[in-house]
Amino acid sequence: MPWVRRLSGLVVILGLVAGVVGVGYAINGMTQAPGFVKAPVTLIDADAPTGWADVEVDVPGVDVPDGWFAGAQPPGSGSGLVSGADGRLTIVAWDSTRIEQLLSRGDRLVGGLGLLVGALALGPVLGSIAQGRPFAPGNARRLTVVAATVAIAGSIAPTLPEIAGFLVLERTGLAGPDFASATSPSLQPVLVGGVVLALALAFRAGERLSDDVRGLV
């Protein structure tokens, strides 16, 4: 199946690109210190102000030293509309540290590295499928690596910018009862990882069956 062989190569190339871009983006962010940093925060107020992403938002009674609040773009929405109903905002503050910059871009870093690891593990599996050997030795182990990468990277990546937001609040003296962690654990990466793990177990059974068949020949 030539198209599967081409897909295998494409997956590896995309993984390499994602890994390089993720690392480069994080390193570039660290070079921006002590410039301004952007990180998500959550205001504990049912009447939290709303606005557009990257547009300054006024929060009554709260001022950011050498900075401001902006609208928060909902992840994956592709729009600039803030999810103000849940109090999510973006804090923008100068005099950032390298750690704040790194964590604020940590989702891209972990996501890129996760895609790299997953692609390097999945590529050989697709390659063996293209050769008509789907249950080649090692494929089940490679799929297990993909499952673990999806679950771990998918769970960690969203929390890093939230940690950056907490650090910025601490540094600017705004940490307190008005703000809360915006981190909300998601089961989606674990569920997807579980599906891939089930596939890995099926491949392991196939490998054992192939070994038994070869032993009878």
N, C-alpha and C positions, 0 to 999 in steps of 0.2 A: 504494500500500500504506500505508494510514493507520497501521497498527501500527508499521511501520518508521519513519515520521515521528515518532511518539510516542517510539519507542525512541531515536531520534537526540537528541531533546530531553532525555530522561531521562539518557542517557549524559553529556551536557554538564553537566547539573545535578549529577549525582553526582561528576563530576570537579571541579567548582567547590567542592562541599562538602568533598571529600577534600583539596583543596589548602588551603582555609582552615583546616580542622581540623588538618592536619599542621603548618602554620606556627604556628598558635595554640598547639598542644601543645608545640612546641619553644620558643617564646618564653616560655610559662608555666614551662617547666623552667628556663630561664635566670634567671628571677626568683626561683627557689628557692635559688640560691646566696646565702650559704655554708651552706645546710642540708645534709641528707644526699642522697647520690646513689646510685643502684643501677646496677650494670653487670656484665656477665657476665665471668667469668674461668674458666680451666681449671687445675686442680691436677694436676700430674704425679705421679700415685700410683695404682697399680692398685687400692688399697684406699681410694679416695677415699670420704668419708662421703656418705651419702644422707639425704634428708629431704624435706620438703614445701616448696613455694614459699612465700616470705615467712616461713618459720619458721627461727629461728636454728640454725645447724649448727656443731658443734664440730669444728675441724680441729686435731688434736694437734700441738703445737709451733709453731703459727702463731696470732698474735693481731693483730687489726686495731686500730691506734690510733684511738680514738674511733669505733669501728664494729664490724662483725661480718660473718660469712658467713651466707648464707641459701641455701635450696634454689633451684635454677634450673629454671624451667618450660620444658619443651621447646617450641620455636617451633611454633605452630599446633596444639598437642595439645589445648588446651581443658581440660586437667586440671592439677592442682597437683603432679603427681609429678615428682620431680627425675630427670634422666638422670645419676645419680651414677656409673654404670659408666664414663663417659668423663671423669669428673672435673670436669664443669661445675658451677660454683657461681655465686652472685651475691654480689658484694662490696658492702657497704653502709657508707658512710663519711661522716662529717660534714666540715665545712669545704670543701665542694665549690667548684669554680671554674665560671664560666659556660661555659667550653669543655667541661668534663666533662659538665655538664648538657645542653648542646646535643648533644654526640655520643651521650650515652646515649639520647637520643630521636631521634637522626638517622635511624633506620630509618623512623619514622613521617613525618618531614619529607620525606625523599627519596621515600618511597612515595607520600605525598600529592601532592607536586609532579609525580611521574611520572604518576600517575593524571590529574592536571589536564592535563598536556601531551598525554597519549594521548587523553583525551576530546575535547579541542579539535580534535585532528587527525582523530579517527574520526567525530565528529559530522557534519561535512559529507559524508563518504563515505556514511554511512547516509542522509543527506538526499537525496543524488543518486540513491541506489538506490531510495528511495521515489518519486522522480520518474520512474523508469524509465530513468535515465541512469547506470548503474553505472561506465561508462568515461569519465565526464566528465573534462575536463582537470584535472590536479592531484591526482586521487585516488591515483595511484601514488605520488606524492611524499608525500602525507599518510600513506599506509600505511608508507612507508619511515621516516617520523618515528616512527610507532608502534613499528615494529620496533626502531629504535635506542633508543627510550625504555625499552622492556621490557628489552633487554639491559643497558643502562648502569645504569638505576635498580635493576633487580633484582640486579645484581652489587655495586653500591656499598652499598645500604641495609643489608644484614646486617653489613657490616664496621664501620660507625660505632660501634655500641655496644661492639664488641670493642676498638676503639681507646680508647674511654672507660675500659674496664676496665684497659687497660694504663696509662693516665695515672693512674688512682686507685692502682694498685699502686706506680707510681713515686713518687707524692706521699706515700704512707704508708710508704715504705721496704720494701715487700714484694716488689718486682720482683727476680727472681732465678731460680735453677735450679728452684725448687719450682713455678713457674708457667710456662705457655706461652700463646701466642696461641690463642684458641679459634676463630679464623677458619679456615674450611675452604671454599675456593672451590667454588662450585656451577656446574655447566654448564647447569642448568635454565633460567635466564633467557636465556642465549645461545641455547639450542635453541629456546625459544619465540619469541625474536626472529628466529631463522632461518626458522621456519615463516611468520611474518608477512611477512618479507622476500620469501620465495618467492611469497606471495600478492601482494605489491606488484609483483613482476616480472610476474606473470600479468596484473595490471591494466594495467601499462605496455604489454604486448603488445596488450591489448584497446584501449587508447587509440590506439595506432598503427593498428590495424585500422580503428577508427572514423574516424580521420583519412583513411585511404585510401578508405574508402567514401564519405565526404563529398566527397572530391576527384573521385570518379567521377560524382557527381550533378550 
